[in-house]
Structures are given as C-alpha cells and as structure tokens.
Amino acid sequence: MQRAEAGKPLIKFNHCRKCIYSFSVPSCCPLCRQDLGSRKLEEAPVSISNPFTNGHQEKCAFLLRPTEGTFLREYDGRSDLHVGITNTNGVVYNYTVHGVQRDEAGWEQSVSIPLLQPGMFGLMDQWDKYLEDFSTSWAWLPHRYEEEHHNCYSYTLTFINCILATEGKEQLDKDEFTEKFVVPRTRKASKYITLYRAIDEHGFYVTDRPDREPSPPLGGGLC
C-alpha cells in the first residue's frame, strides 16, 4: 500500500452504524460495499484535524516532539520526548547536554501549546529578548545539564514561570503544567497516531458510533 502523506488530516464518515476513518472518502463502504455517492447529512464526511504542527511556524509556543524520529512513524508511547520554546521567528530554543540550542529545523512535527493570549503585543515585542537573555544564564551551561532534574523540561518551565512572574501571575509546578496543558494535547495526539497507523496499514479504521461526540478543548495561551 502506498503510504499516505505524513500529517494528512484524517476523514471520518458514518455508515453501517459505525464510524469509519480513512485518508480519503472511498466510493463504496469498506464494510458493506454499498455505494457512498448519496448519503444522508449525518453520514457526510468530516475532517479530523491534525494535532501536530510545524513548530517553526509557531510564535511564542511550547513545543513537544520525540527525541528521535517523529510522532507518526517512530514514536511508541514510551520513547523519550524533547521540549523547547519558540521565539517570534519560529526558532526553537531547547536545552540539551550541549547547552541551549537554537534550532531552525527539526521541529516540523510537534505538539504545540501557545504561551501568549491573543493581543498581548507588548509581551510579544519583548519575547525574543527575554528568551535570549534567559538562555544565556549560567544555569543553562552544558556542564549543568542533568538528565533527570535539570533538563529540557526544567529549562522551558523555568522560562514560562519567569514570564508569569513578569506578568504578576501565579507560577506553575511541573505536575500542574503537565496535567493542565500537556496531557490534554498528548492524549489527542495519541488517538490520532493510533488512527493514522491503523489506516496506513489497513486502509481504514472502524469504531462503534458514540452516543455523543465530545467537544474539543479550547485553545489559549498561559500568559
């Protein structure tokens, strides 16, 4: 089977009292083989949005990606993850054993969490300076890197808390930030990966129709 383009939105349509997912709408139902040319409104296909984004097109955002490979192809749910923060030009600042890196490539398939509320132009104007000044601190020198307790997550969360402090807002600990902002998006990404790989292997994926579709979470910045 020809592999679908990575990150292509998935299509969902209803037939045979099932939810059927695929990369495109087939001419006939893969279950009953009936023609799908004329469907009821409730059976019309809908696009499932891609939870991954090109991080280099995101401004002032927290990014998450696998340390090796990509979410859709190699990630197995247990592999190490790497995080970073973008400046206003999509350069991803991230902390590694080599110190603070400023990546202009490599984050093309990321989970993104916006860090600014819409309209916060004053803070956005200062964002690049804040991020660069923060990243030159002695705290983030290469020899201070420690895999468990002083790592990429420490770097990003410390910066976020510095911005929150500047805005007079309450700071976040690691567990709170992870549960409130990271987990909802990674759960959505996990479901998408499962669907994507199943469709890539079999051509379609089938689930029972839920009584009620859950509402998607609203996006928004932290600061």
N, C-alpha and C positions, 0 to 999 in steps of 0.2 A: 504494500500500500504506500502511496506517495505521502510523505509526512507533511502535515499542514504547517503553514507559516507560524512560527513561534509567536505567541501572544495574540493570535487572531481571536476576536470575540466569538464566543460560542452562541449557537442558536438553539432555542427551546421551543418546541411546539407540542400540542396535546393531541393524542389520538389513541384509540383503543383503551380509553380510560387511564392512560399513562402519560407521564411527562417524558418526552423523548428529546435528547440532546444530540447535536451534531455540529459539524463545521459549516454546513450549508443545508438548505431545505431540499430534501430529496423529492423526486417526482411522485414516489409512492411510499406508503408507510412501510418501514422495515419489519414491522410485526405482522400485519395482515395483508400487505402488498396492495392495498387499495390505493387508487389514485388520490393524490393530495391537491389536485388542481383547484377544487372548490371546497372551501372549508367554512365552518361557522366562525363568527367573530371570536368566540372564546378559544378557538383552535388556531388562531392566527399566530405565526411565529414571532418570538421576541428575541432580542439580542441580549446575551449575558455579558455585562461589561467586564473587561479585563482588569483584574485588581493590581496588575503590575504596570509600572510606568518607567519611562526613560528618565532616570534621576537627573541627568544633565540638562533636562528641560524644566526642572523644578527649582523654584526660588525659595530660599529660607525654609528648608524642609529637612526633616529627619528621614534618613533612608536606611533600609534594611535589605540585605541580599546575602546569598550563600557565600562563604569564604572561597569556595571552589565551585566552578560551574554555574548553572542557572537554576532557578526555581522549577521551570517547566521540564527540564531534561534530566538533571542530575540529582536534585535535592530529594532526600529520602525521609525528611522529617526529623532526623537525628543529627544531621551534619551541622558543623559549626556555622554560625551566622556572623556577619560583619555589619557594622553600622557606621554612619557618617552623617555630616550635616552639609547642606549646600549653601554656597553664597548666592548672590543675586545673579551670577552669571552661569550657574549650574556646575561650578567647580565643587567637587565633593571633598571636604576636609574630613580626614579619618586618622585615627591613631593606631599605629602598629608597633611592632618591635623595632622598626626603623625610625620611629618618631612620627610626627604629624605629616601625613601625605596630602597632597592637593591634586586629586585625580580629575583629569579632563576626559577620561574614558574608563569603561569597565563597569559602570552602574546603569547600563541600558535596560536592565530588567530588575526593577526594585519595587519594594513596598514603600510607599511614600506617606509621611504624616506631615501636613503643613504645620508650621510653628507660629505663624502670624495670623491674626484675624484680618479679614478684608479691610482695607482702608487705613492700615497702620503705616502710612507712608514715612512718617518721621523715623520710626524704628527701622524701617527697611533701608532708609538712606544711610543709617549708621551701621547696618548689619555687617557689611564686609569688614569695616574697621574693627568692630567688636570681635568678630570671628578671627581675624588675623592677629590682633593683639593677644587674644586669649590663647591662640595656638602657639605663640612664641614664648609662653611662660615656661619656666624651668620645670614645672610639674610634668610637662609632656615631652621631656627629652627621652631619647631612645632607651637609655640605661634604666629609666624608671618604669618601663613597661613591665607589667606582671600579669600573666595570663588570666588569673582568677580574680584579682582585686584591683588592678589598675590597668584597665584595658580600653578598648574602643567604646564600650558602653559607659564606662566611667567618664571618659572624655566628653561624649555627647551629652550625657545627663548633667554633668557639671556646667557645661556651657548653657544648657537650657535653664538651669537654676540661676545662673548669673543674669540671664536676660529677665527671668521672672522677678528677681530681686531688683533689677533696674526699674521695672515697671511697678514695683511695690506689691507684687503678688506672692502668694504662698508658694513655697518651694515643694518639689515632689521627690519622694524617695524612689528607689529603683522599682520596688514592688508595685507602688501606686502607679507610676508612669507606665510600667509594662502592662498591668491589668487594664488600665483605663484607655490607653491609646494604642498599644502594640497588639495585644491579644485579639481584639475585635477584627483587626485587619489581617492578622496572620490566619485566623480561623477562616475568613472569607477566601484567602489565598489558598489554604489547604483544600477547601472544597473545589476550587477552580482547578487546582492541579490534578485532583482525582478525576474530575470530569474530562479534562483535557487528555490525560494519558489513556483513559478508557476509550475515548473516541478515536484517538490516534491509533490505538491497537485494533479496535473492532469496527470502527466506522460510525458507531452511535452508542448511546448510553441511555438506559431506561430506568425510571423510578416510578413509584406509585404517586398519584396526584395527591398533594396535601389538601386538607380541607380549607386551609387558608394560607396564602403566601405571606411570609414575614416581611415587614417593612425594612428597607435598607437603612443602616445607621447614617445619621447626618454627619457631614464632614465639617471641619473647622479648625482654627489654629488654637494653640495653647496660650500664646502670649497676647 
